Amino acid sequence: MATIDIYTKFGCGYCARAKRLLDAKGAEYTEHDITMGGPLREEMLARAPSARTVPQIFIGDRHIGGSDELAALERAGELDVLLAD
């Protein structure tokens, strides 16, 4: 299964939605809480320089974007293929 990183903040509904979808797929992911900023936020911005919102999701080396983009991949039938890599 692909390596998945998700950058989140405490109380973020979109983050919870993205994690629910990944959980439903049985995907294991590493959650990076950037609520307080710091080096993890800087890491996220280095990986996705234009990102200003959370969640920011990465599957392997591919930047997916946020919860809406993850859901769009699921609707298009493409998410399972990415998760299997």
Secondary structure, 3 states (H helix, E strand, C coil): CCCEEEEECCCCHHHHHHHHHHHHCCCCCEEEECCCCCHHHHHHHHHCCCCCCCCEEEECCEEEECHHHHHHHHHCCCHHHHHHC
